[in-house]
Amino acid sequence: MIFDTHAHYDDKRFDPDREQVLSALPERGVGLVLNPGCNGESSRSAIALAERYPHVWAAVGWHPEDWASWDKASMDTLRALCTHPRVAAIGEIGLDYYWDKERKSLMREMFERQLNLALQRDLPVIVHDREAHEDSLAMVENYPGLRGVFHCYSGSPEMAERLLALGWYLGFDGPVTYKNNKKAAAVLSVTPPDRILVETDSPYLSPEPLRGRRNDSGSLPYVIRRLAELKGVSEEEMERLTWENGRRLFRIGDA
């Protein structure tokens, strides 16, 4: 079975057929999905989906791009939501300097406060890091007691080695299948099999040969096939490894 450790099924692009897509996933070989929140509203939606579908779990958090909705009540909201039994992580949180370089200080404050919450609640973290590698790494290094995943990992092999030494996992999505993505092979060369997670970031980042279409968890065999090629193992072994890795990190089941 496949564990999609990062998919946004609360996204409006699934409004026309969300029930059909989610209900069909187990028949398509997807046994678990983790749906991260991006603010208060989407975190509540993620929990609602997890309550409705037994193979869906939620994470709650405030995405750095959602800084405009962050206010004095945001942390109280997250503290309440993260106590729900279907919440497996704090996320999606982190830093994003691609879209906005003027609010770095606010993003770092949001990130730090949510890292502290994860530490207090003993929950793993889902990190969003876009063009903020140095700051993202420095901040998680300040929390040696935390573990989590750098979602859609885009840093260097050297940064990967530092994260792996701390016990973190790396998430790989559709871009690993792109022909011009040579960095992925370099990163995977230093990543042990027990630290690899597979993700879709649905509805985004569709793999080859599905680029340009709405993504969903059923596309993960393309990602698993490419990861298996790069690590020199069978597709079945990569599927088994990533299933166990995801359940271990997020403490779902008996992994």
Order of alpha helices (4+ residues) and beta strands (2+ residues): beta-alpha-beta-alpha-beta-alpha-beta-alpha-beta-alpha-beta-alpha-beta-alpha-beta-alpha-alpha
